[in-house]
């Protein structure tokens, strides 16, 4: 197998080179035709080497011995892992049992990492290329079943306070049995398609009556194709593009009079990004949580408000001074003693007049971080679903810092987190089966102020619309 080992080393080398070139070419914000041709050439070479390796080792995994009987691996395997020889061998053997075709040699090269990612994507709908001892990926790999957490209920409903005038934030009473491993398994890998990136944007309007600059038209076409359209991905603004925009506005935004235009920073643009990011995760999450895809789409549409990221790439946040007050007390700090000069970030009761809004919320957060970083993060709602930081363990993260890092990357981690929140607060039961109790769901998710904001009606309407998509 000496030749195979050399091929695997070569494969890893080219994979690293591809990643480096992508980062280099994106330094000016775009990849031109010449640069794309170079990347395509390397990708084809990687594919060819991978095929050669597969042919060379065909049948080898079938003849491999049954994995040794061990309770776990001693260290992490995969991207950034310890990658101890015997641990890697065991993971390779188990992956082969799942249909992969790896050489069991203890070398955690590019093909092994790719196999881990393929397994995770199939099993959970996300991937980070790493398996940790006792983690969800290890549990599924070694037992053949996903080790999802048990439902747990909380005393109070709701996870956000960005729109309700009552205190609806759930106390952190629900946790998962394996939250320490979930934070690493579900952490953002950073591998996000360019069109769906946090800072993805168009410079001007596209479609009917738009400026239709070639690069903007291409980006909109790339996103529309996520929803089943088959537009030619070029810079030509034609009738098919306008028709596809109208179709998206009607089916996914519920527009009764679609205008066939996508404005820079507008609602249609935000929906294309926000909903486009979940398309590749719907099937797996639907199966995992036992709900229809339309349920997940309704939650995303109503609760996320479209794109959960600012144009500079940072996740949208809202800092809550009254939660900061509570978290400071939990951390052994006296909020009264710290309030002077900080009245707009430390206060005992919910007060929406203190919000700065938009990116200015990061200024409030920065001041709070200087007082107590962990408490500040816990007192902030993050990303598309504005999940409060103090709920980190409820949604599968061992600490608030790993939760925040995951929310910074638009790769499905936010959607996974909100589904864990819904499950672990015993809200799934309201939206499973043929009968849906959207009022009970909205009350549990948004708090007692849900009726005033008509969240239940908005969710029911969105669900009905998505059932027909």
C-alpha positions in Angstrom: 0.0 0.0 0.0 3.0 2.3 -0.3 1.7 3.9 -3.5 -1.7 4.5 -1.8 0.0 6.3 1.1 1.9 8.5 -1.3 -1.3 9.3 -3.1 -3.0 10.2 0.1 -0.2 12.5 1.0 -0.4 14.1 -2.4 -4.2 14.4 -2.0 -3.8 16.3 1.3 -1.2 18.6 -0.2 -3.5 19.6 -3.1 -6.5 20.0 -0.7 -4.4 22.4 1.4 -3.3 24.2 -1.7 -6.9 24.6 -2.9 -7.9 26.1 0.4 -5.0 28.6 0.4 -5.6 29.7 -3.2 -9.3 30.3 -2.5 -8.4 32.5 0.5 -5.8 34.3 -1.7 -8.1 34.8 -4.6 -10.9 36.1 -2.4 -8.7 38.8 -0.9 -10.2 41.4 -3.4 -13.7 40.2 -2.7 -14.2 38.1 -5.9 -12.8 35.3 -8.0 -12.3 36.1 -11.6 -12.5 33.7 -14.5 -8.8 33.0 -14.7 -8.6 32.3 -10.9 -11.7 30.1 -11.2 -10.1 28.1 -14.0 -7.1 27.5 -11.7 -9.3 26.3 -8.9 -11.3 24.0 -11.2 -8.1 22.5 -12.5 -6.9 21.7 -8.9 -10.4 20.3 -8.0 -10.3 18.0 -11.0 -6.9 16.8 -10.0 -8.1 16.1 -6.4 -11.0 14.2 -7.8 -8.7 12.1 -10.0 -6.3 11.3 -7.2 -9.2 10.3 -5.0 -10.5 8.0 -7.7 -7.1 6.4 -8.0 -6.9 5.8 -4.3 -10.3 4.3 -4.3 -9.4 1.9 -7.1 -6.1 0.9 -5.4 -7.8 0.0 -2.1 -11.0 -1.5 -3.5 -12.0 -4.5 -1.4 -9.4 -3.8 1.3 -11.9 -2.5 3.8 -14.2 -5.5 3.3 -11.3 -7.7 4.3 -10.5 -5.6 7.4 -11.0 -7.2 10.7 -13.9 -6.3 12.9 -12.9 -3.3 15.1 -11.5 -4.1 18.5 -14.0 -3.9 21.3 -13.3 -0.6 23.0 -15.6 1.8 24.8 -14.3 4.9 23.1 -11.4 6.5 21.4 -8.8 8.1 23.7 -8.6 11.4 21.8 -10.2 13.4 19.1 -9.9 12.3 15.4 -10.1 14.5 12.4 -9.6 18.2 11.8 -7.5 19.7 14.6 -7.7 16.4 16.5 -5.1 14.4 18.5 -5.2 11.8 15.7 -3.5 9.0 17.7 -2.6 6.1 15.5 -4.9 3.5 17.1 -7.8 6.0 17.4 -7.6 6.9 13.7 -7.5 3.2 12.8 -10.6 2.5 14.8 -12.4 5.4 13.3 -11.4 4.3 9.8 -12.6 0.8 10.5 -16.0 2.1 11.8 -16.4 4.5 8.8 -15.8 1.5 6.5 -18.6 -0.3 8.2 -20.8 2.7 7.3 -19.9 2.3 3.6 -16.7 4.3 3.2 -13.6 2.9 1.5 -10.7 3.9 3.6 -7.2 2.4 4.0 -7.0 1.4 7.7 -3.5 2.8 8.3 -3.9 5.3 11.2 -3.1 8.2 9.0 -5.7 11.0 9.3 -5.3 12.5 5.9 -7.7 14.3 3.6 -9.7 11.2 2.6 -10.3 10.2 6.2 -11.5 13.7 7.1 -13.7 13.8 4.0 -15.2 10.5 5.1 -15.9 11.9 8.6 -17.6 14.9 7.1 -19.7 12.8 4.7 -20.8 10.6 7.7 -21.7 13.7 9.8 -23.6 15.3 6.9 -25.6 12.2 6.3 -26.3 11.6 10.0 -26.8 15.1 11.4 -27.1 17.5 8.5 -23.9 19.4 9.5 -20.2 18.6 9.4 -17.0 19.7 11.2 -14.7 16.8 10.2 -13.9 15.8 13.8 -14.9 13.0 16.1 -14.5 13.5 19.9 -14.5 10.9 22.6 -18.0 10.6 24.0 -19.4 13.1 21.5 -22.5 12.8 19.3 -20.5 11.8 16.2 -18.7 9.1 18.1 -22.0 7.8 19.5 -23.5 7.6 16.1 -20.4 6.0 14.5 -19.9 3.4 17.2 -23.5 2.4 17.8 -25.1 3.1 14.5 -27.6 5.6 15.9 -27.6 9.3 16.6 -27.3 10.2 20.3 -29.7 13.1 20.3 -30.6 14.6 23.6 -33.7 13.9 25.6 -36.6 16.3 25.7 -36.6 18.5 28.8 -39.1 21.2 29.8 -38.6 24.6 31.5 -40.7 26.5 33.9 -40.9 29.6 31.8 -41.4 29.9 28.0 -39.6 31.9 25.3 -36.0 32.5 24.4 -35.9 36.0 23.1 -36.8 39.5 24.3 -36.2 41.5 21.1 -39.9 42.1 20.4 -42.0 41.3 23.5 -42.7 43.8 26.2 -42.8 41.1 28.9 -39.9 39.1 30.3 -40.1 35.9 28.2 -36.5 34.7 28.4 -36.2 31.1 29.4 -34.0 30.4 32.4 -31.2 27.9 31.8 -33.0 25.0 33.4 -32.7 22.5 30.6 -29.4 21.0 29.6 -28.2 18.1 27.4 -26.4 15.1 28.7 -23.5 15.5 26.3 -23.4 19.3 25.8 -19.6 19.4 26.2 -19.2 17.2 23.1 -22.1 18.9 21.2 -20.2 22.2 21.3 -17.3 20.7 19.4 -19.4 18.5 17.1 -21.7 21.3 16.0 -19.2 24.0 16.0 -19.0 26.1 12.8 -16.4 24.7 10.4 -16.2 28.0 8.5 -16.8 26.2 5.2 -19.6 28.4 3.8 -20.4 28.8 0.2 -19.5 32.2 -1.1 -23.0 33.1 -2.2 -24.4 32.3 1.3 -21.6 33.9 3.3 -22.4 36.3 6.1 -21.1 39.3 4.1 -22.7 38.2 0.8 -24.3 41.2 -0.9 -25.3 42.9 -4.1 -24.4 46.5 -4.9 -27.6 47.4 -6.6 -31.1 46.2 -7.6 -31.6 43.1 -9.8 -34.5 42.1 -11.9 -37.4 44.1 -13.2 -36.4 47.8 -13.4 -33.1 47.1 -11.6 -29.6 48.2 -12.5 -28.7 44.6 -13.2 -25.0 44.8 -12.8 -23.5 41.5 -14.0 -21.9 40.4 -10.7 -25.1 41.2 -8.8 -27.2 39.3 -11.4 -24.9 36.2 -11.1 -25.2 36.3 -7.3 -29.0 36.4 -7.3 -29.2 33.6 -9.8 -26.9 31.5 -7.7 -29.3 32.0 -4.7 -32.5 31.4 -6.7 -31.1 28.1 -7.9 -31.1 27.0 -4.3 -34.9 26.9 -4.5 -35.1 24.6 -7.5 -34.7 27.0 -10.3 -32.4 26.1 -13.2 -31.1 29.5 -14.2 -27.9 29.9 -16.2 -25.4 31.3 -13.8 -24.2 34.3 -15.7 -24.6 38.1 -15.6 -27.5 38.2 -18.1 -30.7 39.7 -16.7 -33.4 38.1 -18.8 -37.1 37.3 -18.5 -36.4 33.9 -16.8 -34.6 35.8 -14.0 -37.6 38.1 -13.4 -40.0 35.2 -13.5 -37.9 33.3 -10.9 -37.7 36.3 -8.6 -41.5 36.6 -8.8 -41.9 32.9 -8.1 -39.7 33.2 -5.0 -41.5 36.3 -3.7 -44.9 34.5 -4.1 -44.0 31.1 -2.7 -41.5 31.9 -0.1 -42.3 35.5 0.9 -46.1 35.3 0.5 -46.2 38.3 -1.7 -49.6 38.9 -3.4 -48.1 41.4 -5.8 -44.5 40.3 -6.5 -42.5 43.0 -8.3 -39.8 40.7 -9.7 -37.0 42.8 -8.2 -34.3 42.2 -5.6 -33.0 45.3 -3.9 -29.7 45.5 -2.2 -30.3 45.0 1.5 -34.1 44.6 0.9 -36.5 42.0 2.3 -36.3 39.7 -0.7 -32.5 39.8 -0.6 -32.6 38.9 3.1 -35.0 36.0 2.5 -32.9 34.7 -0.3 -29.9 34.5 2.0 -31.6 33.4 5.2 -33.8 30.8 3.6 -31.1 29.8 1.1 -28.8 28.8 4.0 -31.3 26.3 5.4 -32.2 24.5 2.1 -29.4 22.0 2.5 -30.3 21.1 6.1 -34.1 20.7 5.8 -34.3 17.0 5.0 -31.9 15.9 7.7 -33.4 18.1 10.4 -36.9 17.2 9.5 -36.1 13.5 10.1 -34.1 14.2 13.3 -36.8 16.3 15.0 -39.9 14.5 13.5 -41.5 17.5 11.9 -42.4 18.5 8.4 -39.9 20.7 6.5 -42.7 23.3 6.3 -42.6 23.6 10.1 -38.9 24.4 10.1 -39.3 26.8 7.3 -42.1 28.6 9.1 -40.0 28.9 12.3 -37.1 30.3 10.3 -39.1 32.8 8.3 -41.1 34.2 11.2 -38.5 34.1 14.0 -35.3 35.0 12.1 -36.6 38.0 10.2 -34.7 37.0 7.1 -30.9 37.5 7.1 -29.4 37.1 10.6 -26.2 38.9 9.7 -25.2 42.5 9.2 -23.6 43.5 5.9 -20.2 43.6 7.6 -20.5 39.8 8.3 -21.2 40.1 12.1 -24.3 38.3 13.4 -27.2 40.5 14.5 -27.4 40.8 18.3 -29.5 42.5 20.9 -28.0 43.3 24.3 -30.4 43.0 27.3 -29.4 45.1 30.4 -31.8 43.4 32.8 -30.4 40.0 31.9 -26.9 41.4 32.4 -28.0 42.5 35.9 -29.0 38.9 36.7 -25.9 37.4 35.2 -23.6 39.8 37.1 -25.3 38.7 40.4 -24.8 35.0 39.4 -21.1 35.8 38.8 -20.8 37.3 42.3 -20.8 40.9 41.2 -23.0 43.7 42.7 -24.8 45.3 39.7 -25.8 48.3 41.9 -22.2 49.1 42.5 -21.4 48.9 38.8 -24.4 50.9 37.5 -23.0 54.4 37.8 -22.1 55.5 34.3 -23.5 52.3 32.9 -27.2 52.9 33.3 -28.0 51.9 29.7 -26.4 48.5 30.0 -27.1 47.6 33.7 -30.7 47.9 34.9 -33.0 45.6 37.0 -36.1 45.5 34.7 -36.6 45.1 31.0 -36.5 48.5 29.2 -36.6 48.6 25.4 -35.8 52.4 25.5 -32.2 51.4 26.2 -31.8 49.6 22.9 -29.3 51.2 20.5 -30.4 49.1 17.6 -28.5 47.6 14.6 -24.7 47.5 14.7 -24.7 50.0 17.6 -25.7 47.1 19.9 -22.1 45.9 19.5 -21.1 49.1 21.2 -23.2 48.3 24.2 -21.9 44.8 24.2 -18.3 46.0 24.1 -18.9 48.1 27.2 -20.5 45.2 29.0 -17.6 42.9 28.1 -15.2 45.2 29.9 -17.2 44.6 33.1 -17.7 40.8 32.7 -17.3 39.1 29.3 -19.1 35.9 30.1 -22.1 37.7 31.7 -22.2 40.0 28.7 -22.4 37.2 26.2 -25.1 35.5 28.2 -27.1 38.7 28.3 -27.1 39.0 24.5 -29.4 37.4 21.9 -27.4 36.1 18.9 -27.9 35.5 15.2 -30.9 34.6 13.0 -33.0 33.3 15.9 -31.8 35.7 18.5 -31.2 32.9 21.1 -30.1 34.3 24.4 -26.5 33.4 25.4 -27.6 32.0 28.7 -29.4 29.2 26.8 -26.1 27.8 25.5 -26.4 24.5 27.3 -30.1 24.1 26.2 -29.1 24.3 22.6 -26.0 22.0 22.9 -23.0 24.0 23.9 -20.9 23.5 27.1 -20.1 27.2 27.5 -21.4 30.5 26.1 -18.1 31.2 24.3 -18.4 28.2 22.0 -22.0 29.0 21.4 -21.2 32.6 20.3 -18.4 31.3 18.0 -20.9 28.9 16.3 -23.4 31.7 15.8 -20.9 33.8 13.9 -20.9 31.4 11.0 -23.9 31.0 8.7 -23.5 27.3 8.1 -26.7 25.8 9.7 -25.5 26.0 13.3 -28.2 28.6 14.1 -30.9 26.5 12.7 -29.6 23.4 14.6 -29.5 25.5 17.8 -33.1 26.7 17.5 -34.3 23.2 16.9 -32.5 22.0 20.0 -34.1 24.9 21.9 -37.5 23.9 20.7 -36.9 20.2 21.5 -35.4 20.7 24.9 -38.1 23.1 26.0 -40.8 20.5 25.1 -42.2 22.6 22.3 -41.9 20.0 19.4 -45.1 18.3 20.6 -47.1 21.4 19.5 -46.0 21.2 15.9 -45.7 17.4 15.3 -48.4 15.4 13.6 -51.4 16.7 11.6 -52.7 19.0 14.3 -50.6 22.1 15.1 -51.0 24.3 18.2 -49.2 27.4 17.0 -50.5 29.4 19.9 -48.9 27.1 22.5 -45.7 27.0 20.4 -45.5 30.8 20.2 -46.2 31.2 23.9 -43.4 28.8 24.8 -41.0 30.3 22.3 -41.8 34.0 22.5 -43.2 34.4 26.0 -46.6 35.8 27.0 -46.4 38.7 24.6 -46.8 36.4 21.6 -50.5 37.2 21.0 -49.9 41.0 20.9 -47.3 40.4 18.1 -49.5 37.7 16.4 -46.6 35.3 16.3 -49.0 32.3 16.3 -51.0 33.7 13.3 -47.8 34.5 11.4 -46.4 31.0 12.1 -49.6 29.3 11.0 -49.8 31.4 7.8 -46.2 30.7 6.9 -46.6 27.0 7.5 -49.7 26.8 5.3 -47.8 28.6 2.5 -44.7 26.3 2.8 -46.8 23.2 2.7 -47.5 24.0 -1.0 -43.9 24.7 -1.9 
